[in-house]
Amino acid sequence: MSYNRSPTSQATALQSQYASANNTPPILRSFNTMPSPPPNTSFLSRLQIYSTQIPEAYIAPICGAGAGLASGIVTCPLDVIKTKLQAQGGFITRRPGQFTGSAQAYKGMVGTARVIWREEGLRGLYRGLGPMLLGYLPTWAVYLSVYDSTRAYYYDLTGECYHPVDRIKGG
């Protein structure tokens, strides 16, 4: 075996093996490894691309908050009607067998909804929506996150998903 030990060949080997101090690597401006959509694409296309970059741990809370938002918007008029029915006459002095004070303004769910619609309109049916959503969004985000984690834990523990319909049928 013969080795070429000339000083120039050793220097060339070292230079090719190690980076020189003059060659600094470029500074990364972003740590995002996902491709960015072209700027001239539609909003929906950009939203679809960005949605693929959401970490998996955020999916359940986001879906839960969305469910809470939809639930709050749908049930807010019912909640307003219930509150108005509960609150009417709550502070009037009552004696057994005798009603003192003004007559009832609300009679039943449909009657209450009609009075609110006539006097306050759509805004009246959605009175208190903001505070209700402030309570619903985090509640449903936590609920769905815990549900998803518990379901995954159960699956890892038993190796099967729980389907009540299959259990009833015996399958």
Residue, then its C-alpha position, 0 to 999 in steps of 0.5 A: m500500500s502506498y499513501n500519497r503524503s504530499p502537503t498539497s494533497q493533504a491540504t486539498a483533502l482537508q478543504s474538501q472535507y471541512a467548510s471554510a470560515n468564509n463560507t457562512p450558510p444562509i440564515l433561514r428567515s422562516f422555520n416553516t417547512m411547508p410550501s407557501p401558496p402562490p400570492n395570486t391564488s384564491f382565498l379558498s385555495r390558500l385556506q386549504i393549504y394553510s389548513t394542512q399545516i395545523p398541528e394535529a393536537y389543535i384539530a379537536p379544539i378547533c372543531g369543538a369551538g366550531a361546534g360550540l359556535a354553531s350550537g350557541i347561534v342555534t340555541c340562543p333564541l331558546d335561551v333568551i325565551k327561557t330566561k324571559l319566562q323564568a324572570q317574569g314576575g320573579f320579584i313580585t310579592r305573592r300570596p297564596g291564591q292571589f296574584t298581585g302585580s301586573a299581568q303576565a307578559y309572556k305565555g308559553m314559548v311561542g307566545t314569548a317568541r312572538v312578543i320578543w320578535r314584535e318588540e325587539g326583532l331579531r336582535g332581541l332573540y339574540r340578546g346575550l349571544g356574545p357572553m354565551l359564546l364566550g362560555y361555549l367556545p372554550t367549553w366545547a373545545v375542552y370537551l371535544s379535546v378530552y373526548d378525542s384523547t379518551r377515545a384514542y386512549y381506549y382504542d390503544l388500550t383495547g385495540e378496537c373502537y367502541h361502537p354501541v350499535d355493533r354491541i347491541k347487534g352482537g357484532 
